[in-house]
Amino acid sequence: MLSVGIGEIQKNTAIFSNLKESIQIVDKRRHQVLAIVYPAHQARSSISKKLAGKYKNQVMQGGQKDLQSTSPESLKDIKQKAMLEALGEKYGLSH
């Protein structure tokens, strides 16, 4: 991860056009990290995997299946399991 100051960004904004790795924007006077900037192509794939949650393995099942190739029945079952799990955590129900 590269570390870049605010002044460097103001002088050279072209840093963002050819971004290959993440950049940490730092306030060098206060020694604080202000932001972390990720490349657009990298951010999309990693965020979707993070947001997938604990049921992502049931949908993907090993390979890189997309949701359109998964049958509606299995998605319905997965949603039902997720709802029962959430209700169980919230209200202390057992199924």
C-alpha positions as CSV (number, residue, x, y, z in Angstrom):
1,M,0.0,0.0,0.0
2,L,1.4,3.4,-1.0
3,S,1.2,6.3,1.3
4,V,0.5,9.7,-0.2
5,G,0.2,13.2,1.4
6,I,-2.6,15.7,0.6
7,G,-0.1,18.1,-1.0
8,E,1.1,15.4,-3.4
9,I,-2.4,14.7,-4.5
10,Q,-3.1,18.4,-5.1
11,K,0.0,18.7,-7.3
12,N,-0.6,15.5,-9.2
13,T,-4.2,14.3,-9.5
14,A,-3.2,11.9,-12.3
15,I,-2.2,9.4,-9.5
16,F,-5.8,8.2,-9.5
17,S,-6.0,7.5,-13.3
18,N,-3.5,4.7,-13.3
19,L,-4.1,3.2,-9.9
20,K,-2.8,-0.4,-9.6
21,E,-2.7,-0.8,-5.9
22,S,-4.4,0.8,-2.9
23,I,-3.3,4.2,-1.7
24,Q,-3.3,5.5,1.9
25,I,-4.0,9.3,2.1
26,V,-2.1,10.7,5.1
27,D,-2.1,14.1,6.9
28,K,1.6,14.4,7.5
29,R,1.2,17.2,10.1
30,R,-1.1,15.3,12.4
31,H,0.1,11.8,11.4
32,Q,-3.4,10.6,10.7
33,V,-4.7,8.3,8.0
34,L,-7.5,10.2,6.2
35,A,-8.6,7.7,3.6
36,I,-7.7,4.5,1.8
37,V,-8.4,4.5,-1.9
38,Y,-8.7,1.2,-3.8
39,P,-8.6,0.7,-7.6
40,A,-12.2,0.4,-9.0
41,H,-11.8,-3.1,-10.5
42,Q,-10.3,-4.4,-7.3
43,A,-12.9,-2.9,-5.0
44,R,-15.9,-4.3,-6.9
45,S,-14.9,-7.9,-6.5
46,S,-13.6,-7.8,-3.0
47,I,-16.6,-5.9,-1.6
48,S,-19.1,-8.3,-3.2
49,K,-17.3,-11.2,-1.6
50,K,-17.3,-9.5,1.8
51,L,-21.0,-8.7,1.7
52,A,-21.9,-12.2,0.6
53,G,-21.9,-13.4,4.2
54,K,-22.1,-16.8,5.6
55,Y,-24.4,-18.2,2.9
56,K,-22.1,-17.5,0.0
57,N,-20.8,-21.1,-0.1
58,Q,-24.4,-22.4,-0.5
59,V,-24.9,-20.3,-3.6
60,M,-21.5,-20.7,-5.2
61,Q,-20.9,-24.3,-4.2
62,G,-17.3,-24.7,-5.0
63,G,-16.9,-23.0,-8.4
64,Q,-17.8,-19.5,-9.5
65,K,-21.5,-20.0,-10.2
66,D,-23.6,-16.9,-10.7
67,L,-27.1,-16.5,-9.3
68,Q,-28.8,-16.9,-12.7
69,S,-27.5,-20.5,-13.1
70,T,-28.7,-21.4,-9.6
71,S,-32.2,-22.8,-9.6
72,P,-35.0,-20.7,-8.0
73,E,-35.8,-23.5,-5.6
74,S,-32.4,-23.6,-4.1
75,L,-32.3,-19.8,-3.7
76,K,-35.7,-20.0,-2.0
77,D,-34.4,-22.6,0.4
78,I,-31.3,-20.5,1.1
79,K,-33.5,-17.4,1.9
80,Q,-35.7,-19.5,4.1
81,K,-32.7,-20.8,6.1
82,A,-31.4,-17.3,6.4
83,M,-34.8,-16.0,7.7
84,L,-35.1,-18.8,10.2
85,E,-31.5,-18.2,11.4
86,A,-32.2,-14.5,11.8
87,L,-35.5,-15.1,13.7
88,G,-33.7,-17.6,15.9
89,E,-31.0,-15.1,16.8
90,K,-33.5,-12.3,17.4
91,Y,-36.2,-14.1,19.3
92,G,-34.4,-17.2,20.6
93,L,-36.5,-19.6,18.5
94,S,-35.3,-23.1,17.7
95,H,-36.4,-25.0,14.6
